[in-house]
């Protein structure tokens, strides 16, 4: 299972938690977690493909990241390896507040990605008609 698939699996149970996973000398986060961390730290967003966004930061920054997440009451899970998982859950979790902020900030990009996903599911006849309209 690759990192992204593993994070998506975890998100089914922990949808309101920012998941940060170690990969070599970097930590990565995906999708809304990446957008939230970009909002807080201005980390560069990488489009892995049309539907997947990722940020990465050096492992030396993990304490700074944890401190800012703590200061903002954002619940998080940091996975160094399967034997070392830090899980910090706040009763007054602000994850969804920040998710709303980034949804507004990236609304156009999110809408475009949703449209692209739907277009990819269309058959060629419908695509031909859409292309004619353009």
ChimeraX attribute file (.defattr): number of C-alpha atoms within 10 A of each C-alpha:
attribute: neighborCount
match mode: 1-to-1
recipient: residues
	/A:1	7
	/A:2	6
	/A:3	14
	/A:4	16
	/A:5	10
	/A:6	11
	/A:7	18
	/A:8	15
	/A:9	12
	/A:10	14
	/A:11	14
	/A:12	9
	/A:13	9
	/A:14	15
	/A:15	14
	/A:16	18
	/A:17	22
	/A:18	25
	/A:19	24
	/A:20	26
	/A:21	22
	/A:22	19
	/A:23	15
	/A:24	9
	/A:25	10
	/A:26	16
	/A:27	21
	/A:28	21
	/A:29	26
	/A:30	26
	/A:31	17
	/A:32	22
	/A:33	25
	/A:34	25
	/A:35	26
	/A:36	26
	/A:37	26
	/A:38	18
	/A:39	16
	/A:40	14
	/A:41	13
	/A:42	11
	/A:43	16
	/A:44	15
	/A:45	17
	/A:46	13
	/A:47	13
	/A:48	11
	/A:49	8
	/A:50	11
	/A:51	13
	/A:52	14
	/A:53	17
	/A:54	22
	/A:55	24
	/A:56	22
	/A:57	18
	/A:58	13
	/A:59	16
	/A:60	11
	/A:61	11
	/A:62	16
	/A:63	10
	/A:64	11
	/A:65	17
	/A:66	17
	/A:67	11
	/A:68	15
	/A:69	20
	/A:70	16
	/A:71	9
	/A:72	15
	/A:73	17
	/A:74	24
	/A:75	22
	/A:76	23
	/A:77	18
	/A:78	20
	/A:79	18
	/A:80	16
	/A:81	10
	/A:82	6
	/A:83	7
	/A:84	9
	/A:85	13
	/A:86	12
	/A:87	13
	/A:88	16
	/A:89	16
	/A:90	13
	/A:91	8
	/A:92	10
	/A:93	17
	/A:94	16
	/A:95	23
	/A:96	15
	/A:97	11
	/A:98	20
	/A:99	17
	/A:100	14
	/A:101	15
	/A:102	20
	/A:103	17
	/A:104	12
	/A:105	13
	/A:106	13
	/A:107	13
	/A:108	11
	/A:109	12
	/A:110	15
	/A:111	12
	/A:112	14
	/A:113	15
	/A:114	13
	/A:115	11
	/A:116	13
	/A:117	13
	/A:118	10
	/A:119	13
	/A:120	10
	/A:121	9
	/A:122	10
	/A:123	9
	/A:124	10
	/A:125	9
	/A:126	11
	/A:127	14
	/A:128	10
	/A:129	10
	/A:130	11
	/A:131	9
	/A:132	8
	/A:133	7
	/A:134	5
